[in-house]
């Protein structure tokens, strides 16, 4: 066989698709390196430290369990976790698209869903410690028992997972994901969701607050789901969000 024939047969040979686990790991490493910015980490850590400081201040004043639960629900579950998840989740694919890095993954022969899973995994890796450690520490520092600590940990883990997934989808879909994400957190979940039970079902905060209520027995507004619903529905929403992100990624053109 001549050299020309050999080159022709190599060109005609079908390109083997990158295995899914390899694609996930590759995307995870790239996105994790992209997201790990010193300024971003410092700024979000400072935001998260508001929770333990508030928890310590509340605990030093012999506050009740009701006050402690409201503190965790408002600052931890309502502010720290969603905002940090928005920054990392939205940027997981959004930053790669904006700075044209995503094209290097796009040109590789691999499916789109491993890209989304790897990107969301990288965002989760950074969001979880920055948020969960301070928020759980805040629950401990209130000194109001083990129930609030357990509830905070469970609700926090569920919250990080679903918010990261939803905001990863948002970053895949929209360029100004920060603006739209903040509008969802502050306006929809903060005000619109209180308009009625139908609207509240679309507020992720309702599910995390319900978990906290189930573990502490404290009554909260926008928190009337059972523990099972509070856990299962957000996890299903996370899966749907990642599936939609993968579909969106496969349907759009990458420059």
Residue pairs with C-beta under 8 A, 6 or more apart in sequence:
1 9
15 109
16 109
17 109
17 110
17 111
18 26
18 108
18 109
18 110
18 114
20 110
20 111
20 113
20 114
21 114
22 110
23 108
23 110
23 111
23 114
23 115
23 118
24 114
24 117
24 118
24 121
25 118
26 105
26 108
26 118
27 105
27 114
27 115
27 117
27 118
27 119
27 122
28 118
28 119
28 121
28 122
28 125
30 96
30 101
30 105
30 118
31 92
31 93
31 96
31 118
31 119
31 122
31 123
32 122
32 125
32 126
34 91
34 95
34 96
34 101
35 88
35 91
35 92
35 95
35 122
35 123
35 126
36 126
40 87
41 126
41 130
44 83
44 84
44 87
44 88
44 130
45 130
47 79
47 80
47 83
47 84
48 80
48 84
48 130
48 131
48 133
48 134
48 135
49 134
50 75
50 79
50 80
51 72
51 75
51 76
51 80
51 134
51 135
51 137
51 138
52 134
52 137
52 138
52 141
54 71
54 75
54 138
55 68
55 71
55 72
55 137
55 138
55 139
55 140
55 141
55 142
56 138
56 141
58 67
58 68
58 71
58 141
58 142
59 68
59 141
59 142
59 143
59 144
63 142
63 144
64 144
65 144
65 145
65 147
65 148
65 216
65 218
66 218
67 142
68 139
68 142
68 144
68 148
69 144
69 148
69 151
69 212
69 213
69 216
69 218
69 220
70 218
70 220
71 138
71 142
72 135
72 138
72 139
72 142
72 148
72 151
72 152
72 212
73 209
73 212
73 220
73 223
75 135
75 138
76 131
76 135
76 138
76 139
76 152
76 156
77 135
77 152
77 155
77 156
77 159
77 205
77 208
77 209
77 212
78 185
78 189
78 190
78 205
79 185
80 131
80 134
80 135
81 127
81 131
81 135
81 156
81 159
81 160
81 163
81 208
82 159
82 163
82 185
82 189
82 204
82 205
83 182
83 185
84 127
84 130
84 131
85 123
85 127
85 131
85 159
85 160
85 163
85 164
85 167
86 163
86 167
86 170
86 177
86 178
86 181
86 182
86 185
87 178
88 122
88 123
88 126
88 127
88 164
88 167
89 120
89 123
89 127
89 163
89 164
89 165
89 166
89 167
89 168
89 170
89 171
90 167
90 168
90 170
90 171
90 177
90 178
90 181
91 123
91 171
91 177
92 119
92 120
92 122
92 123
92 164
92 168
92 171
93 102
93 115
93 116
93 119
93 168
93 171
93 172
93 245
93 249
94 171
94 172
94 174
94 175
94 177
95 101
95 171
96 102
96 105
96 119
97 172
97 175
97 254
98 175
100 255
102 254
103 254
103 255
105 115
106 254
111 246
112 246
112 247
112 249
112 250
113 242
113 243
113 246
115 246
115 249
116 168
116 172
116 242
116 245
116 246
116 249
117 242
119 168
120 164
120 165
120 168
120 242
120 245
123 164
123 167
123 168
124 160
124 161
124 164
127 160
127 163
127 164
128 157
128 160
131 156
131 160
132 153
132 156
132 157
132 160
135 152
135 156
136 149
136 152
136 153
136 156
138 152
139 148
139 149
139 151
139 152
139 153
140 149
142 148
145 216
147 215
147 216
147 217
148 212
148 215
148 216
150 215
151 211
151 212
151 213
151 214
151 215
151 216
152 212
154 211
154 215
154 231
155 208
155 209
155 211
155 212
155 215
155 230
156 208
158 207
158 208
158 211
158 230
158 231
158 234
158 235
159 204
159 208
159 234
161 234
161 235
161 238
162 204
162 207
162 234
162 235
162 237
162 238
162 241
163 204
164 238
165 237
165 238
165 239
165 241
165 242
165 245
166 204
166 237
166 238
166 241
167 177
167 181
168 241
168 242
168 245
169 241
169 242
169 244
169 245
169 248
170 177
170 180
170 181
171 177
172 245
172 248
172 249
173 245
173 248
174 180
188 202
188 203
189 203
189 204
189 205
192 199
193 199
193 200
193 202
193 203
193 205
193 206
193 222
194 200
194 221
194 222
200 206
200 222
203 222
204 234
204 237
205 222
206 222
206 223
206 225
207 225
207 229
207 230
207 231
207 233
207 234
208 230
208 234
209 220
209 222
209 223
210 223
210 224
210 225
210 226
210 227
210 229
210 230
211 227
211 230
211 231
212 218
212 220
212 223
213 219
213 220
213 223
213 224
214 226
214 227
214 230
215 227
225 233
